Amino acid sequence: MSECTLVTGGSGFIGVHLLKALARQGGEVINYDVSFPSLELQKLLHDVKDSVTFIKGNILDLPHFISIVKARNVQRIVHMAALFNAKESKQIPYYTHEVNDVGTLNVLETAKIFDLKRVVFISSISVYPGKQYEPMDEEHPILIPGIAHNQYGATKAVGEILGLAYWYNNGVNFVALRFSGVFGYGMRAPLFIKTMVENSIRKEVTRFKTGGEFYRDYTYVKDCVNAVICALDADDRKLTKRVYLTTSGEFYSASQVARIVAEIIPGAQIEIRPELSDYEKKLAIGRGKLDISLAKNELGYEPKFKLREAIQDYVRMFRKLSS
């Protein structure tokens, strides 16, 4: 009997890419979300739509969630349902923590009740409020005196701690993955890379007033999907830490990204100033190169896309699916 995998928040950008990959592997795949994927993302599921079951539900509704896991004989959960907009989370902190923290608690309690094979929690490098050393690894502190998380980062840190507590005390088979700067077809977050690529394909001029030397680890969405699948399938005997950085492991400035985009898309017009805004300066202080060796050694994770290859694939998909 094939295993059933449930994805919370599967209607989002990363979620839809994951649903597609899981459906191609076989087995039952369930998307548990409050809404359907956008029309843009639905195009990704065209060839597997009959292999993915959509169940409308709120992660805060624990009785309903338990009933679905029981009725569908779910064995594995990928938990990515969350409020993720950092600016909005500052404006509605209580609701952000309710959805993200209580939602994670509901998933973990359900996993405990049914003794599920594995829970993969999608975390973020936002758990680091500030860089203390680099390359930053899983041992890097997430609680730093005098430096505060934003609300989103705080909820991801809480999710990791809850998961580790349920693993250690209650036997829940928990793994957390920290993503960074995820990009690709269907993305919503207005990263530099989205605007550069999509404007250039439309033959529109892209102008940024600041940010040219803002560095970060940009991770292609297909590598994130690969990381989740590695985490779902990883051998328990190899997992010593349970929390893993699964990013590209490479550091690029916005100006470097712009040059690559311009080389890939003939005629691209991208104007970007080298200096940073005060907000970008604050972010840059907290960013650092990331060490992904633990995920390579224990999960068998290996990024398949260098930045140039990832942007080429993004361009190909956008042209194909947006025509």
KAURZI-V972703 format. One record per residue. RES is the residue in three letters. PHI is phi in degrees with one decimal (none if undefined). Layout:
# KAURZI-V972703
res=[RES | RES]
phi=[PHI | PHI]
This chain:
# KAURZI-V972703
res=[MET | SER | GLU | CYS | THR | LEU | VAL | THR | GLY | GLY | SER | GLY | PHE | ILE | GLY | VAL | HIS | LEU | LEU | LYS | ALA | LEU | ALA | ARG | GLN | GLY | GLY | GLU | VAL | ILE | ASN | TYR | ASP | VAL | SER | PHE | PRO | SER | LEU | GLU | LEU | GLN | LYS | LEU | LEU | HIS | ASP | VAL | LYS | ASP | SER | VAL | THR | PHE | ILE | LYS | GLY | ASN | ILE | LEU | ASP | LEU | PRO | HIS | PHE | ILE | SER | ILE | VAL | LYS | ALA | ARG | ASN | VAL | GLN | ARG | ILE | VAL | HIS | MET | ALA | ALA | LEU | PHE | ASN | ALA | LYS | GLU | SER | LYS | GLN | ILE | PRO | TYR | TYR | THR | HIS | GLU | VAL | ASN | ASP | VAL | GLY | THR | LEU | ASN | VAL | LEU | GLU | THR | ALA | LYS | ILE | PHE | ASP | LEU | LYS | ARG | VAL | VAL | PHE | ILE | SER | SER | ILE | SER | VAL | TYR | PRO | GLY | LYS | GLN | TYR | GLU | PRO | MET | ASP | GLU | GLU | HIS | PRO | ILE | LEU | ILE | PRO | GLY | ILE | ALA | HIS | ASN | GLN | TYR | GLY | ALA | THR | LYS | ALA | VAL | GLY | GLU | ILE | LEU | GLY | LEU | ALA | TYR | TRP | TYR | ASN | ASN | GLY | VAL | ASN | PHE | VAL | ALA | LEU | ARG | PHE | SER | GLY | VAL | PHE | GLY | TYR | GLY | MET | ARG | ALA | PRO | LEU | PHE | ILE | LYS | THR | MET | VAL | GLU | ASN | SER | ILE | ARG | LYS | GLU | VAL | THR | ARG | PHE | LYS | THR | GLY | GLY | GLU | PHE | TYR | ARG | ASP | TYR | THR | TYR | VAL | LYS | ASP | CYS | VAL | ASN | ALA | VAL | ILE | CYS | ALA | LEU | ASP | ALA | ASP | ASP | ARG | LYS | LEU | THR | LYS | ARG | VAL | TYR | LEU | THR | THR | SER | GLY | GLU | PHE | TYR | SER | ALA | SER | GLN | VAL | ALA | ARG | ILE | VAL | ALA | GLU | ILE | ILE | PRO | GLY | ALA | GLN | ILE | GLU | ILE | ARG | PRO | GLU | LEU | SER | ASP | TYR | GLU | LYS | LYS | LEU | ALA | ILE | GLY | ARG | GLY | LYS | LEU | ASP | ILE | SER | LEU | ALA | LYS | ASN | GLU | LEU | GLY | TYR | GLU | PRO | LYS | PHE | LYS | LEU | ARG | GLU | ALA | ILE | GLN | ASP | TYR | VAL | ARG | MET | PHE | ARG | LYS | LEU | SER | SER]
phi=[none | -71.9 | -80.3 | -105.0 | -114.0 | -108.6 | -113.6 | -83.4 | 69.9 | -72.3 | -83.1 | -80.5 | -54.9 | -68.3 | -58.2 | -66.7 | -60.4 | -68.7 | -55.6 | -61.5 | -65.3 | -65.7 | -62.8 | -69.3 | -76.9 | 98.3 | 85.1 | -81.9 | -126.5 | -120.2 | -103.9 | -105.5 | -154.5 | -81.7 | -150.1 | -74.0 | -61.3 | -62.9 | -59.2 | -61.6 | -75.1 | -60.3 | -61.4 | -66.3 | -93.8 | -54.2 | -85.4 | -128.7 | -59.4 | -79.6 | -104.0 | -120.1 | -98.8 | -95.3 | -123.8 | -76.3 | -168.9 | -101.8 | -63.8 | -80.8 | -90.2 | -61.1 | -58.0 | -66.9 | -61.8 | -61.0 | -64.5 | -69.7 | -60.6 | -69.9 | -64.8 | -94.0 | 52.0 | -67.6 | -108.8 | -137.3 | -127.1 | -107.7 | -102.7 | -128.7 | -64.8 | -171.1 | -86.9 | -117.4 | -76.8 | -60.9 | -67.2 | -66.7 | -63.4 | -69.6 | -81.8 | -128.1 | -63.1 | -62.8 | -67.9 | -59.5 | -68.8 | -62.7 | -65.0 | -75.5 | -80.9 | -67.9 | -59.4 | -64.3 | -58.6 | -63.7 | -63.9 | -65.5 | -65.7 | -63.3 | -62.8 | -67.0 | -59.7 | -100.4 | 51.5 | -66.6 | -68.3 | -167.1 | -118.7 | -107.7 | -100.9 | -87.9 | -105.2 | -160.0 | -69.5 | -65.8 | -67.5 | -90.5 | -76.2 | -168.2 | -77.3 | -106.3 | -161.5 | -145.5 | -66.0 | -77.3 | -128.3 | -70.0 | -86.2 | -60.1 | -62.1 | -108.2 | -119.5 | -124.6 | -54.2 | 86.0 | -124.5 | -104.6 | -73.3 | -78.9 | -62.1 | -62.4 | -60.1 | -63.3 | -67.4 | -69.8 | -63.8 | -61.4 | -59.7 | -62.9 | -64.9 | -61.0 | -62.2 | -65.8 | -66.2 | -68.4 | -66.9 | -71.2 | -95.6 | -123.7 | 75.7 | -74.1 | -78.7 | -109.3 | -138.4 | -114.2 | -120.1 | -97.6 | -96.5 | -149.7 | 50.4 | -72.1 | -139.1 | 149.1 | -59.3 | 90.9 | -65.7 | -106.2 | -61.1 | -80.0 | -66.0 | -49.2 | -64.2 | -63.1 | -64.0 | -60.2 | -66.1 | -71.9 | -63.9 | -65.6 | -64.3 | -81.0 | 64.0 | -102.4 | -76.8 | -110.9 | -125.5 | -115.6 | -73.9 | -144.9 | 98.6 | -58.2 | -105.1 | -84.1 | -97.3 | -163.0 | -90.5 | -91.1 | -117.8 | -71.5 | -58.4 | -69.2 | -71.8 | -63.3 | -61.8 | -59.0 | -62.8 | -62.8 | -63.5 | -60.3 | -67.6 | -65.5 | -98.9 | -61.8 | -74.1 | -53.5 | -66.8 | -95.7 | -91.5 | -101.7 | -111.9 | 76.9 | -126.6 | -137.5 | -81.5 | -126.1 | -120.8 | -77.5 | 76.5 | -122.5 | -121.9 | -131.5 | -86.7 | -61.5 | -65.3 | -65.1 | -61.5 | -59.1 | -64.8 | -65.8 | -60.3 | -64.5 | -74.0 | -83.0 | -111.4 | -55.5 | 86.8 | -60.2 | -118.5 | -125.8 | -115.3 | -145.3 | -88.1 | -70.5 | -73.2 | -105.3 | -74.2 | -59.9 | -65.6 | -66.5 | -61.9 | -63.8 | -65.4 | -61.5 | -61.8 | -86.8 | -86.9 | -161.1 | -63.4 | -113.5 | -98.9 | -105.1 | -64.6 | -64.2 | -64.7 | -63.5 | -74.8 | -100.7 | -98.1 | 75.8 | -79.4 | -146.8 | -57.5 | -97.6 | -121.9 | -72.2 | -57.0 | -60.8 | -63.9 | -65.0 | -65.5 | -60.4 | -69.0 | -59.5 | -60.5 | -59.2 | -67.0 | -63.3 | -64.0 | -70.9 | -91.9 | -101.3 | -77.4]
